[in-house]
Amino acid sequence: MIRAIALDDEQPALEIIDFFCSQIAGIELLKTFTKSAEARLYLEEHPVELIFLDINMPAISGIDFFRNIPHEIMVIFTTAFSEYAVEGFELKAIDYLLKPFTLQRFQQATQKAIDLQQFYLQNQQQYLYFKVDYGLVKVFVSDIIFIEGLDNYLKIHLLNQKPLIVRMTMKACLENLSNNQFVRVHRSFIVAIKHIQFVRNKMIFISKETTLPLGNSYEEGFFNIYGK
């Protein structure tokens, strides 16, 4: 199931998207927004895979809004102006829906997102892309040792590389990692199971120099996975 939100300054347009999503298996529209600031705050705390995004909005264009999203999300642009199409596709949009669009055309666009999500899930154990500054950094999953939460940022500790600082929530990051390879052990730490040397007195030893605390609320879940 792909989790999605929609942002459009016109409420009727959002109602159409809401109705169309209800007709499509595989898309769950969590929330709709008419204000970009509210949508941005929501994205900081609630991970989604897809956003339906109007381009021509008064406060900020949909293109600029998408450029400033802190983590990787699929986007389907919706607009009444065809001249934005080229710029939309340059941002690697899933599709570009010209208003007014039909349910059939909407289904075609969302199917592209579903197909891409399925492909990603099949290959996510190999590598992930993290948005850093104004570009994407490719990280091999096998290189991730542990992930440290720093307020609104994550510090990704990697094998034989400098740590990577990304703007992303712990929850969103964990949902992109295999639950049989990574486990959350503390409110501030996610660890790759294969890099754990041993556990003693609620301390997880990655090496002689590196240890992570095992939080009380994560202990049972950790040993359910680590014990296997």
C-alpha positions in Angstrom: 0.0 0.0 0.0 1.4 3.4 -1.0 0.7 6.1 1.5 0.0 9.5 -0.1 -1.0 13.1 0.5 -2.3 15.7 -1.8 -1.6 19.5 -1.9 -3.7 21.9 -4.0 -4.9 25.4 -3.2 -8.4 24.5 -4.6 -10.5 22.3 -2.4 -12.6 20.9 -5.3 -9.5 19.5 -6.9 -8.6 17.8 -3.6 -12.0 16.2 -3.4 -11.6 14.7 -6.9 -8.2 13.3 -6.0 -9.7 11.9 -2.7 -12.5 10.2 -4.6 -10.2 8.8 -7.3 -7.8 7.4 -4.7 -10.8 5.6 -3.1 -11.3 3.8 -6.4 -7.8 2.5 -6.6 -6.4 -0.5 -4.7 -2.8 0.1 -3.6 -3.1 3.9 -2.8 -4.0 5.2 0.6 -4.6 9.0 0.7 -3.8 9.9 4.3 -4.5 13.6 4.2 -5.2 16.6 1.9 -3.9 20.1 2.2 -4.7 23.5 0.7 -1.7 25.2 2.5 1.9 24.3 1.7 3.2 25.1 5.1 0.8 22.6 6.7 1.8 19.9 4.2 5.5 20.5 4.9 5.0 20.1 8.7 3.0 16.9 8.1 5.8 15.4 6.0 8.3 16.1 8.7 6.5 13.7 11.0 4.6 11.3 8.8 6.4 9.3 6.1 4.6 9.0 2.8 5.7 7.5 -0.5 3.7 9.7 -2.9 2.4 13.2 -3.1 -0.2 14.6 -5.6 1.0 18.1 -6.1 -0.5 21.1 -7.8 2.0 23.3 -9.5 0.4 26.7 -9.7 -0.2 27.7 -6.1 -0.2 31.3 -4.6 2.3 30.9 -1.7 4.9 28.6 -3.4 4.9 26.7 -6.7 4.5 22.9 -6.5 7.9 22.6 -8.2 9.7 24.6 -5.6 7.8 22.8 -2.8 8.9 19.5 -4.2 12.5 20.6 -4.5 12.6 21.4 -0.8 11.0 18.2 0.5 13.6 16.7 3.0 13.4 13.1 1.8 12.8 11.1 -1.3 9.1 11.0 -2.3 7.4 10.1 -5.5 5.4 12.9 -7.0 2.5 13.2 -9.5 2.1 16.8 -10.6 -1.5 18.1 -11.2 -2.1 21.4 -12.9 -4.2 23.2 -15.4 -1.2 24.6 -17.2 0.6 22.4 -19.7 3.7 24.7 -19.9 5.0 23.2 -16.7 5.2 19.7 -18.0 8.9 19.7 -19.1 10.1 21.2 -15.8 8.0 18.6 -13.9 9.5 15.7 -15.7 13.0 17.1 -15.2 12.4 16.5 -11.5 11.7 12.9 -12.3 8.0 13.1 -11.6 6.1 9.9 -11.9 3.5 11.6 -14.1 2.0 14.9 -15.0 -1.8 15.2 -14.9 -3.4 18.0 -16.9 -6.6 19.2 -15.3 -9.4 18.2 -15.7 -8.2 14.5 -15.8 -10.4 11.4 -15.9 -10.3 8.4 -13.5 -8.7 6.3 -16.3 -5.9 8.8 -16.7 -5.5 9.0 -12.9 -5.3 5.2 -12.8 -2.5 5.2 -15.4 -0.5 7.7 -13.3 -0.9 5.9 -10.0 -0.1 2.5 -11.6 3.3 3.9 -12.5 3.8 4.8 -8.8 2.7 1.3 -7.8 5.0 -0.4 -10.3 7.9 1.8 -9.2 7.2 1.1 -5.5 7.2 -2.7 -6.2 10.4 -2.5 -8.1 12.0 -0.5 -5.2 10.9 -3.0 -2.6 12.4 -5.8 -4.6 15.7 -4.0 -4.8 15.8 -2.1 -1.5 18.2 -4.5 0.1 20.9 -3.4 -2.3 21.0 0.3 -1.9 19.0 3.4 -0.9 19.1 7.0 -2.0 19.3 9.8 0.6 18.6 13.4 -0.2 21.6 15.5 0.9 21.8 19.2 0.2 20.5 19.5 -3.4 21.3 16.0 -4.6 20.8 12.3 -3.9 23.5 10.1 -2.4 23.5 6.4 -3.2 24.2 4.3 -0.1 24.6 0.5 -0.2 22.5 -1.0 2.6 25.4 -3.4 3.4 27.6 -0.4 4.3 25.2 0.9 7.0 26.5 0.1 10.5 24.0 2.1 12.5 21.9 5.2 12.3 21.8 7.9 15.0 19.0 10.4 15.5 19.9 14.1 15.9 16.8 16.2 16.4 15.4 16.6 12.8 18.4 14.9 11.2 19.9 11.4 11.0 23.6 10.6 11.1 24.2 7.4 9.1 27.4 5.6 10.1 29.0 3.7 7.2 31.8 1.2 6.7 35.0 2.9 5.8 33.3 6.2 5.0 32.5 9.4 6.7 29.0 9.5 8.3 26.2 10.9 6.2 23.9 13.6 7.6 20.4 13.6 6.2 17.2 15.4 7.1 14.8 12.5 7.8 12.9 11.0 10.7 13.9 7.7 12.4 10.5 6.3 11.5 10.7 7.1 7.8 14.2 5.7 7.6 13.3 2.4 9.4 10.4 1.9 7.0 12.9 1.9 4.1 15.1 -0.8 5.8 14.4 -4.5 6.0 13.1 -5.5 9.4 15.2 -8.7 9.4 18.4 -6.7 8.8 17.9 -3.6 10.9 16.3 -3.0 14.3 15.6 0.0 16.4 17.2 -0.4 19.8 16.7 3.1 21.3 14.7 6.2 20.5 17.9 7.6 18.9 19.5 4.5 17.3 18.8 2.0 14.6 21.4 -0.7 14.1 22.3 -3.3 11.4 22.0 -6.7 13.0 25.0 -8.1 11.2 27.3 -5.5 12.7 26.4 -6.4 16.3 29.3 -8.2 18.0 27.5 -9.0 21.3 25.1 -7.6 23.9 25.8 -7.2 27.5 24.0 -5.3 30.3 21.7 -3.5 27.9 24.7 -2.3 25.9 25.1 -3.3 22.2 28.7 -3.7 21.2 29.5 -2.8 17.5 33.2 -2.8 18.2 35.4 -2.2 21.2 35.2 1.5 20.6 31.5 1.7 19.7 28.6 0.8 21.9 24.9 1.7 21.7 22.3 1.7 24.5 19.4 -0.7 24.5 16.3 1.2 25.5 13.8 -0.5 27.9 10.9 -0.1 25.5 12.8 -1.6 22.6 14.3 -4.5 24.5 11.7 -7.1 23.8 11.4 -6.3 20.1 15.2 -6.3 19.7 15.7 -9.8 21.2 12.7 -11.2 19.2 14.7 -10.3 16.1 18.3 -10.6 17.3 17.6 -14.0 18.9 16.6 -15.4 15.4 
